[in-house]
Amino acid sequence: MKDSQKLLEVLNSLLADELTAINQYMVHSEMCENWGYGKLQASLKL
């Protein structure tokens, strides 16, 4: 039972990391668009 709990904690941590990375990509994409860096913004757009 403890192993399952530890596994869930690790998986939740990894999921949080992935969601944070997606959020950062979106923010950077919007910043590039606002700054007029269209070509860079297009490469970052998800």
C-alpha positions in Angstrom: 0.0 0.0 0.0 2.8 2.4 0.8 4.4 1.7 -2.6 1.2 2.7 -4.3 1.0 6.0 -2.4 4.7 6.8 -3.2 4.0 6.0 -6.9 1.0 8.3 -6.9 3.0 11.1 -5.3 5.7 10.7 -8.0 3.2 10.7 -10.8 1.4 13.7 -9.4 4.7 15.6 -9.2 5.6 14.7 -12.8 2.1 15.8 -14.0 2.5 19.1 -12.2 5.9 19.6 -13.9 4.3 18.9 -17.3 1.4 21.3 -16.7 3.8 24.0 -15.6 5.9 23.6 -18.7 2.8 23.9 -20.9 1.7 27.0 -19.1 5.2 28.5 -19.6 5.1 27.8 -23.3 1.7 29.5 -23.6 2.8 32.6 -21.6 6.0 32.9 -23.7 4.0 32.6 -26.9 1.6 35.4 -25.8 4.6 37.6 -24.8 6.3 37.1 -28.2 3.0 37.9 -30.0 2.6 41.1 -27.9 6.2 42.1 -28.6 5.8 41.7 -32.3 8.0 38.6 -32.6 5.6 36.8 -35.0 8.0 34.2 -36.4 9.2 33.2 -32.9 5.7 33.3 -31.5 4.5 31.0 -34.3 7.2 28.4 -33.4 6.2 28.4 -29.8 2.4 28.2 -30.4 0.9 24.9 -29.2 
